[in-house]
């Protein structure tokens, strides 16, 4: 795991994320089955993988609102109260892009953005 991932996990835990049953690591290469899943391995990136056997109904991970980039529908960013300057009807992707750009200079969110 790289430095950005270690910083990101420490940041998540400091925000109250419950990650005991999972680990963040690079996704494995795709299986070579007649070209199925032959996506570029670099494009696969990181994934969340179980560290323990997960029982039905068991909580796997928890992310409190304080560690979320935005509210439902990204009506405001990073759990704050700032209203997006985007027009009504902007897509979720546009709102996410605005939120991420607005967090660039915010040291509290640096580990999240670097990951």
Buried (B, 14 or more C-beta within 10 A) or exposed (E): EEEEBEBBBEBBEEBEBBBEBBBBEBBEEBEEEEEEEEEEEEEBEBEEEEEEEEEEEEEBEEEEEEBBBBBEEBEBBBBEEEEBEBEEEBEEEBBBBBBBEBBEEEEEBBBBBEB
